[in-house]
């Protein structure tokens, strides 16, 4: 992430806006870091704290205090370096901040995934009953190795339930069929169900993408 930002391929302002509160920063520190990031990335050798304070509602002294606080709390690292002429200079790096952002985003993703897993397992237990270790492993593979979207898994569970069947294998067959047909969204899956009904009823050969979404049709996947 840090290298992407250095190459100007990352919207730092938005990412920090989404995470600064969880990182223990306040609004004033957020604005300061946005300004600092801009100058580091666009004017690395020609900016001063006065440039930042001119963009904020704080004076130079308060701006310096903000910087010192962020360094002490390890959001910014300050390094002394020597140029080719032997002159010493200070280099400011936001790499610690990016490490914290990545850690926070990873934690948020894990928490979201954990909540989604719990929701899917709870739904399965409602529709099927107690799951076996093999069932649990199969569900885990849907979400990790196969990469099925949680909402797609839920739709397949409801598909199974609507057919009055209680079988992980039945759900697995539905999901694998959708994967084989490159169906990756809930709407695409619903259109495929409707297109199948049209084919079965002999009412034409309209493609799935031409059909409106219909959630009421289900068919016997095990016979496919």
N, C-alpha and C positions, 0 to 999 in steps of 0.2 A: 504493500500500500504506500509506504514512504517513497519508494522509487517511482511509483506511478505519479505521485504528487510532484516530485522533483522534475519529472518530465512533462508536467502540466497536463496530465491525462486524468486527473481526479478532481472532483468538486469538493474541495476541502471544507468550504463554508457550510455546505449542506450536511456533510458527514458529521462535522463538529456540532452543528445545530441539533442534530438528532441524538447526540450522545453527551453533550457537555454537562448536563444536569447529573447524569449517572456517574460521570467522572469526577464529581465534586467541585465543579467550576460554577461560578456565578455569571450573570449576564455581562458584567463589566469585563471579567476575565475572558469571556467568549469573544467580545468585540476586540479586545487587545490582541488575542491570539490570531484572529482573522486578519487584522492589520499587519501583525508581525509576519505571518505566513506570506502575505502578499509581498512585503518588502524583501524578505529572505529569498523568495522565489523569482522576483523580478528585478530587484535592485540590491543584490547581495553585498555590494561593497560601498554603496553610496547613500545609505539611509541612516537616520538618527532617531532617537526617541522623540525628538521634537516633531518629526514627520508623523509619528503615530499619535501623539497628543493633539496635533492639529486636526486629526480625524475623529477625535473623541471629545468627551466633555470633562476631561481631566487635564491637569497641567503637567509639565515635564517631570516634576518631582514625584507626583502620584503615579505617573507612567513608569518611572524607574522602580518605584516600590512594588508595582504590580509585577514587573519583570523579575525582581529579586524573589518575590514570593513564589512565583511559578518555577523558578530555578530551584529554590529550596525544597519545593514539593515534588521536584523531579518530573515536571512536565516539559521542561526545556533543559538542554545540556549546553554548557558554555565551555569551549575549548580554546586554549592558547596555542597559536601556531606561528610559524616563521615563514616568511616568503623567501623568494630566491635572492633577494638583496639582504637578507638577514634581519629584516624588520619584523617585530612581533605584532601579531594582530589577534583579535578575538573572533571566533567563529561560533555562531549560534545555530543550534540544530533542534528541530522539532521531532527527531526520531523517537524519544521517549514517549511523547504525546501520541504518536501514531501507534506505538506498541500498546499503549493503554486503550486506544480506540479499537484496535483489532481484538484485543482481549475482551472488551465490553461487548462488541458486536457478536463475537463467538459465543459468549455467555448468553446473550439474548436469544441467539439462534437455538442454542441447546435447550434453553428453557421453553421456547416455543415448540421445538420438536418433542420435548418430553411431554408437554401438555397435549399435543396432538396424538402422540402414541397412547397416552392414557385414555383419551377420548375414543380412539378406535378400538382399543381393547375392551373398554366399557360397553361400547355398542355391540361388539361381537359376543360378549358374555350375555347381553340382553337377548340377542337373536339366536344364539347357538347354545349357550350354557358354558360350563367350565371348559377352558381350553387346555389341551394337552401340551406338553413341552414341544412336540413337533409342530403343533398349530402356532404356538408363540414364535418359534423359529421361522415359520413360513411368513407370518405377518411382518416380522423384523426384516426379512429379505425383500418384501414388497417395498418397504420404505427406504431401504439402504441400497442393496445391489440392483434391484429393478428400477428404483427411483420413481415409483408411482406417486402421483400427487395425492395427499390425504383425502381430498374431496372426491377423487376418482375411486379410491378404495371404499369410501362410505357409500357411494352410489352402487358399487358392486355388491356391497353388503345388503343394501335395501333391495337390490335386484334378486338376490338369493332369497331374502325373506318374503318377497312378494310371490315367489313361486312355492312358498311353504316348504322350503328345503333348509336343512341345518347342516351345512358342510363347508369347511374351509376349502376343500378341493373344488367345490363348485365356484366359489369366489375366485380362486386362483385361475380357473379356466376362463372366466369372464375377463379378468385382467390381462391374461396372456393373449387372449383373442384381440383385445383392444390394442395391446402393444404391437401385435403382428400387423394390425391395420393402421399403425401410426396414429392412434387416437390418444391424445394426451390431456384433453380438457373435458370437463363435465358436459359442456354443451355439445362437443363433438360426439361424446358417448351417447347422449340422449338422441341426437340426430341419427346415429347409427341404429339405435333401437327402432326408431320410427321408419327408417328406410327398410329395415328388415321386415317390419310389419307390412309395408307396401309390397315388398317382393312376395311374401307369403300369401297375401290376399289377392295377388295378381292385379293390382291396381296401377300398374305402370312400372317404369324403370327409372324413376327419378333418383338422382344421386343423393347421398346423405347431406351434402353441403347445401342442397336446394330445399331441404325440408325445414319447416319450423320445429322448434323444440317441443317435445311432448314427453312428459314424465310418466305416463300411465301405461305404457306398453312393456311387457316383459315376455321372454320366451325361454324355451328349454335349452340352456347352454350345454348340458351334458350330452345332448343328442347331436350337437354340431360337430 
